[in-house]
Amino acid sequence: MLSFEELYISYSPEVYRFATWLSGNSNDAEDITAETFARAWMNLGTIRTETLKAYLFTIARNIYLESLRKHKTHEVLNEAHPDSLPTLERSFETRNEIEQIRATVLTLPEIDRSAFVMRVQYDLSYAEIARVLRISEGTAKVKVHRVRKLLFAMHPKRSHNE
C-alpha cells in the first residue's frame, strides 16, 4: 500500500495539470489538487492501485463540478502551461498552434474536454475514462474521436496518424 507521501509525489503533478485543464486557472487547480489528495487520504486503504489515477481524476472532477455548482462561474484559461500537453506538442509544431488547441479545448463541454485530456494527456484507457465520467466505454471513444476530429480539422495539413 502506498503512503500518502508516495501517493502525492507520484500523482500530484498529473492531478494538478488535469485540474488546470478543467478549471482554467492555476489557483483553482491548486485547490482542487489539495482537496483531491485530502479526500483520497481518507480512503487510502480502500483504493485499488490498478485504478489509482482514474480514482484521483474522478475525485478531482467531482470537486471541480461541485465548485461550478457553488460559484456558477467559469474562468477562462489566461496562463500558459508549457508542460500541459507534451504529447500533443509532438504533433503540432508552433506555439501558436498549441495555443489554438488549448483555446479550442477549453471551449468544449466539460465532459468532452475531460475525456480528451484523460486519453491524450494521461493515456487512460477508454474503460477508465468511462468509469471516471460515468458514461459507457463507447461514448468515451466517441467523445475523444470527435475532439480529435475537430482539432485535426483546424489543421488540415496534419494527419491523424501523427
C-alpha positions, 0 to 999 in steps of 0.5 A: 500500500502506498503512503500518502507521501508516495501517493502525492509525489507520484500523482500530484503533478498529473492531478494538478495539470488535469485540474488546470485543464478543467478549471482554467486557472492555476489557483483553482487547480491548486485547490482542487489538487489539495482537496483531491489528495485530502479526500483520497487520504481518507480512503487510502486503504480502500483504493485499488492501485490498478485504478489509482489515477482514474480514482484521483481524476474522478475525485478531482472532477467531482470537486471541480463540478461541485465548485461550478455548482457553488460559484456558477462561474467559469474562468477562462484559461489566461496562463500558459502551461508549457508542460500541459500537453507534451504529447500533443506538442509532438504533433503540432509544431508552433506555439501558436498552434498549441495555443489554438488547441488549448483555446479550442479545448477549453471551449468544449463541454466539460465532459468532452474536454475531460475525456480528451485530456484523460486519453491524450494527456494521461493515456487512460484507457477508454474503460477508465475514462468511462468509469471516471465520467460515468458514461459507457466505454463507447461514448468515451471513444466517441467523445475523444474521436470527435475532439480529435476530429475537430482539432485535426480539422483546424489543421488540415495539413496534419494527419491523424496518424501523427 
